Amino acid sequence: MGRLVEGKWRTDSIITSDKKGSYDRIPRSFRDSVSKAGPFTPESGRYHLYVSYACPWAHRTLIYRELKGLQDHISVNVVHPDMMDQGWTFETNFPETTGDDLYQKNHLSEIYLKAKPDVSTSVTVPVLWDKQHQTIVNNESSEIIRFFNQEFDEMTGNKENYYPEALRHQIDRINEKIYHHINNGVYKSGFAGNQVAYQDAVTKVFDALDELEQILEGRKYLIGNQLTEADIRLIPTLLRFDLVYYIHFKCSVRKISEYKNLYRYTKDLYAIDAIKNTTHFDHIKRHYYYSHESLNPKRIIPKTSLNL
């Protein structure tokens, strides 16, 4: 693993911690928007997604792309699940990897350098690329899914809205908890630098899961009677939990399959085509157990499975 510093690849750990030993995620580095106001206007065939099937942040963009009928309008390339000393690669010797259709690059870092030759950044997925200006528009998944939710509606005719005005306050509030204590919480647990930081993180993970378990009693979705952004932001983490986070990130208090409501909810959401079609368990297991040498130095991939 590594990162770009002033346009040069530096091989070191991308796992960053604060002074207390808690995992500290680096903010994303490209934050432009797709909008009618431009300069990145919604157009068919103009944009391209670079993703990893293993990554939960990229997964949410793929779910939105399918839910909103954008498959024929926004193209996709899939990196190899192994993230080693040179970061994400476009090697194609793993099922359903694609290489780089646009520029035939070998590493995702080369796409970042094409956008900004002197960039200092971690090289993450997803990446929303503009073919017209040949640059990265955005690499923050929570913003990319908002573009997909609304900005292309006139082009596709798909008016489904997963962030409706009437529910935005509730969605924002639960998103905040889910992000800090579940989506990112599992990483804080797995990448904790000491026992105190781990204990704090893992306690918050399961406190939040316990709260969601109560919310989902007698309910199909987190908010209202409809699928919303909150569900789509949560489900990639739940689908990876028992396979990876329970073991690899030491989130071992309980499995999702041991929660009555959360397990039912996970199975129900997985039955949605846009979620099932974009979930690749082989990429998920391979990436986490093989890439994180500091957590799994022998790179042994455990025999785990899900009953969904």
C-alpha positions in Angstrom: 0.0 0.0 0.0 1.1 3.6 -0.4 0.1 7.1 -1.5 1.0 9.9 -3.8 3.1 12.8 -2.4 3.6 15.7 -4.8 3.1 13.4 -7.7 5.5 10.7 -6.5 4.4 7.3 -5.3 5.5 6.7 -1.7 5.2 3.1 -0.4 4.1 3.1 3.1 1.0 2.3 5.1 -2.2 4.2 4.3 -3.5 3.3 7.8 -3.3 6.7 9.6 -3.9 7.2 13.3 -4.4 10.1 15.6 -2.4 10.8 18.8 -4.6 8.4 20.8 -4.0 5.5 18.4 -7.5 5.7 16.8 -7.8 5.2 13.0 -8.1 8.6 11.2 -9.4 8.4 7.7 -7.8 10.8 5.2 -10.4 13.1 3.6 -11.0 12.6 -0.1 -9.1 14.9 -2.5 -11.4 15.7 -5.5 -14.7 17.3 -4.6 -16.3 18.8 -7.7 -19.9 18.3 -8.6 -22.0 17.1 -11.5 -24.7 19.6 -12.1 -26.6 21.5 -14.8 -24.7 24.6 -13.8 -21.4 23.0 -15.0 -18.6 22.7 -15.8 -19.4 19.0 -15.2 -22.9 18.8 -16.7 -24.9 15.5 -16.7 -24.4 13.9 -20.1 -24.7 10.3 -21.4 -21.4 8.7 -22.0 -19.3 11.5 -20.5 -18.5 9.9 -17.1 -16.7 6.8 -16.0 -16.4 5.0 -12.7 -13.3 3.3 -11.4 -14.3 0.9 -8.6 -13.3 -2.1 -6.6 -15.9 -4.7 -6.0 -14.3 -5.3 -2.6 -14.7 -1.7 -1.4 -17.9 -0.8 0.5 -17.6 2.9 -0.5 -17.4 2.0 -4.2 -20.2 -0.5 -3.7 -22.7 2.2 -2.9 -22.0 4.0 -6.2 -22.5 0.8 -8.1 -25.8 0.2 -6.4 -27.0 3.7 -7.3 -25.8 3.3 -10.9 -28.1 0.3 -11.2 -31.0 1.6 -9.2 -31.1 4.7 -11.3 -30.7 3.0 -14.7 -27.3 4.6 -15.4 -25.6 1.4 -16.7 -25.7 2.6 -20.4 -24.7 6.1 -19.5 -21.8 5.8 -17.1 -19.2 3.2 -17.9 -17.2 1.2 -15.3 -13.8 -0.3 -14.8 -13.0 -2.7 -11.9 -9.6 -2.9 -10.3 -7.9 -6.1 -9.0 -8.9 -6.9 -5.4 -5.3 -7.1 -4.2 -4.0 -3.7 -3.0 -0.3 -4.2 -2.5 2.8 -1.9 -2.5 1.7 -0.1 -5.7 -1.9 0.3 -4.6 -4.9 -0.6 -6.7 -4.0 -2.1 -10.1 -5.7 -2.9 -13.4 -4.4 -6.4 -13.5 -7.0 -8.8 -15.0 -6.0 -12.2 -13.6 -8.9 -12.3 -11.1 -12.5 -12.9 -12.2 -14.5 -9.9 -13.4 -11.6 -7.5 -13.3 -11.6 -5.3 -16.4 -8.3 -3.4 -16.8 -8.5 0.2 -17.8 -10.6 0.7 -20.9 -9.9 4.4 -21.2 -6.1 4.7 -21.1 -4.8 1.2 -20.6 -2.9 2.2 -17.4 -1.5 -0.3 -15.0 -2.2 1.4 -11.7 -5.1 3.6 -10.4 -2.5 6.0 -9.2 -1.8 6.8 -12.9 -5.4 8.0 -13.3 -4.9 10.3 -10.3 -1.7 11.7 -11.8 -3.4 12.2 -15.2 -5.9 14.4 -13.4 -3.3 16.3 -11.4 0.4 15.5 -11.9 1.6 17.0 -8.6 -1.2 15.6 -6.4 -0.7 14.6 -2.8 -3.4 12.0 -1.9 -4.3 8.5 -1.0 -5.4 6.6 -4.1 -8.9 5.4 -3.3 -12.0 4.1 -5.1 -14.6 5.1 -6.2 -13.4 7.6 -8.8 -15.8 9.5 -11.0 -13.9 10.5 -14.1 -14.9 13.0 -16.8 -13.9 11.8 -20.2 -14.4 15.2 -21.8 -12.0 17.2 -19.6 -10.0 14.0 -18.7 -9.9 14.6 -15.0 -11.3 13.3 -11.8 -14.6 15.0 -10.8 -15.0 13.5 -7.4 -13.7 10.6 -5.3 -16.1 11.0 -2.3 -18.7 8.3 -2.5 -21.3 10.1 -0.4 -21.3 12.9 -3.0 -21.2 10.7 -6.1 -24.3 8.9 -5.0 -26.1 12.2 -4.7 -25.2 13.1 -8.3 -26.5 9.7 -9.4 -29.7 10.1 -7.4 -30.9 13.3 -9.1 -28.7 14.9 -11.7 -29.3 12.4 -14.5 -33.1 12.1 -14.1 -34.0 14.1 -17.2 -31.7 12.0 -19.3 -32.9 8.6 -18.0 -36.5 9.3 -17.1 -35.8 7.5 -13.8 -37.4 9.8 -11.1 -36.9 7.4 -8.2 -35.5 9.6 -5.3 -33.6 7.9 -2.5 -33.0 11.3 -0.7 -36.5 12.8 -0.7 -36.9 16.3 0.7 -39.4 15.3 3.3 -37.0 12.7 4.8 -33.7 14.4 4.5 -33.4 15.5 8.1 -33.9 11.9 9.3 -31.6 10.5 6.6 -28.8 12.9 7.5 -29.2 12.2 11.2 -29.0 8.4 10.8 -26.3 8.6 8.1 -24.1 10.5 10.6 -24.4 7.7 13.2 -24.0 4.9 10.6 -20.9 6.5 9.0 -19.0 7.2 12.3 -19.9 4.1 14.2 -20.6 1.4 11.5 -19.2 2.2 8.0 -16.0 3.7 9.4 -16.4 2.2 12.8 -15.4 -1.2 11.6 -12.2 0.3 10.2 -11.5 2.1 13.5 -11.8 -1.2 15.2 -9.6 -3.1 12.7 -7.0 -0.5 12.4 -6.8 0.6 16.1 -3.3 1.3 17.2 -3.8 0.1 20.8 -6.2 -1.7 23.1 -7.9 1.4 24.4 -8.7 2.7 20.9 -9.9 -0.7 19.8 -12.2 -1.1 22.8 -13.7 2.4 22.2 -14.3 1.7 18.5 -15.7 -1.8 18.8 -18.0 -0.8 21.6 -19.4 2.0 19.4 -19.9 -0.4 16.5 -22.1 -2.7 18.5 -23.9 0.0 20.4 -24.9 1.4 17.0 -25.9 -2.1 15.6 -28.0 -2.7 18.7 -29.8 0.6 18.1 -30.5 -0.3 14.5 -31.7 -3.7 15.6 -34.4 -1.9 17.7 -35.2 0.6 14.9 -35.8 -2.3 12.5 -38.3 -4.1 14.8 -41.4 -4.5 12.7 -39.9 -2.3 9.9 -38.6 -3.1 6.5 -36.4 0.0 6.1 -34.6 2.4 8.3 -36.7 5.4 7.5 -40.3 5.5 6.5 -41.8 2.8 4.3 -39.3 3.1 1.5 -35.7 2.4 0.5 -33.6 5.5 1.1 -30.0 6.6 0.9 -29.6 5.5 4.5 -30.2 1.9 3.6 -27.9 2.0 0.6 -25.1 3.5 2.7 -25.5 0.8 5.4 -26.0 -2.4 3.4 -22.4 -2.7 1.9 -21.0 -2.8 5.4 -23.6 -5.4 6.6 -22.8 -7.6 3.6 -19.1 -7.6 4.5 -19.6 -7.9 8.3 -19.7 -11.7 8.9 -17.3 -12.5 6.0 -14.6 -10.0 6.9 -15.1 -7.5 9.7 -16.1 -10.1 12.4 -12.8 -11.9 11.9 -10.4 -9.5 10.2 -11.3 -6.3 12.0 -12.0 -8.0 15.4 -15.7 -6.9 15.4 -16.4 -10.2 17.1 -19.0 -9.5 19.7 -21.8 -10.8 17.4 -22.3 -11.6 13.8 -25.1 -9.9 11.8 -26.6 -13.3 11.4 -27.1 -13.4 15.2 -29.4 -10.3 15.1 -33.0 -11.1 14.3 -33.9 -7.9 12.6 -30.6 -6.8 11.1 -30.2 -10.3 9.5 -33.7 -10.2 8.0 -33.1 -6.7 6.8 -29.7 -7.7 5.2 -31.4 -10.7 3.4 -34.3 -8.5 2.2 -32.0 -5.8 0.8 -29.7 -8.4 -0.8 -32.7 -9.7 -2.7 -32.9 -6.3 -4.5 -31.3 -6.9 -8.0 -29.2 -3.7 -7.9 -27.6 -4.8 -4.6 -27.3 -8.5 -5.4 -25.8 -7.9 -8.9 -23.2 -5.5 -7.5 -22.1 -7.7 -4.6 -19.0 -9.9 -5.3 -18.0 -11.9 -2.2 -14.9 -13.4 -3.9 -13.5 -9.9 -4.4 -14.4 -8.9 -0.8 -12.7 -11.8 0.9 -9.7 -11.7 -1.3 -9.1 -7.9 -0.9 -9.3 -7.7 2.9 -7.5 -10.9 3.9 -4.8 -10.6 1.2 -4.1 -6.9 1.1 -3.7 -6.0 4.8 -0.4 -7.6 5.6 -0.1 -5.9 8.9 -3.4 -7.6 10.1 -2.9 -10.9 8.3 0.8 -11.4 7.6 0.4 -15.0 6.3 -2.3 -13.8 3.9 -4.5 -16.8 4.9 -8.1 -16.4 3.5 -10.5 -18.1 6.0 -13.2 -20.4 4.9 -16.3 -18.2 5.6 -19.7 -18.1 3.9 -23.0 -16.3 4.1 -26.5 -17.7 4.0 -28.4 -15.0 2.1 
